[in-house]
Each structure stands twice: as C-alpha cells, then as structure tokens.
Amino acid sequence: MIKFNVKYFWLTILLFLIETLIAVFLTDRFIRPFVGDVLVVILIYCFIKAFWQIRPSTAIAFVFAFACIIEGLQFLNFVDRLGLRDNQLIATMLGTTFDGKDILAYAIGAILVLVAER
C-alpha cells in the first residue's frame, strides 16, 4: 500500500547526502567501499519505507536480494557486456567490480535495519 512516511523520506535524503559525500571526497579502503555498501542498503530500505507501507522484514529482504543481484551482475561483467563502462552514471550505479565482501556489507546493513526496527 502506498503511504508517504516523512521520517523515512528525510532519512533517505540524509543517507543520500552522506553517500554522495563519501563518493566524492573519500578514496580510502574502508569507509568508501565497505561502509558505503552498508549504508546503501539502509538508504534503499528507507526509500522504500518512505513511499510504501511494508513490513520491515519484507522490505529489507527485497533490498538485500536486490543488492546481491547487482553484485551478481558485477560478477558477470554486465556493464562491460552492455558496452556501458564509459557511462559514468551507469557504471557507478551498477558497479563494475565484483567483491564478495560487498555481500557481507549488505548483510550487515540489513541486520542493522532489522535491529533498528525492533
């Protein structure tokens, strides 16, 4: 059911700004690649909850599955197969490099959501 939730909307905006700052200003080996992946799961979850009234466990399961599918597409070099590596927006959104640690980061983000929602 569609129902706007202002709390999740503002969390989405805040997390998007944090993710943007991380992407633009950090080039480290922990916060940008790992913490950024933890936060992106929470960001997508908050976006879903901002517009749809859905159980937290259902929403985060969907988000985790979506993130894993994107990571799987990276494993299959999907962006390269489409010839879109030079498209910075698509390459950034879908990613170009598979890393199994990303799935761990997604799982941590999902667990944090479930803990916070309880």
Summary of the structure (lengths in Angstrom):
residues: 118
radius of gyration: 14.6
end to end distance: 21.3
largest distance: 43.4
contacts: 328
relative contact order: 0.15
helix: 76%
strand: 2%
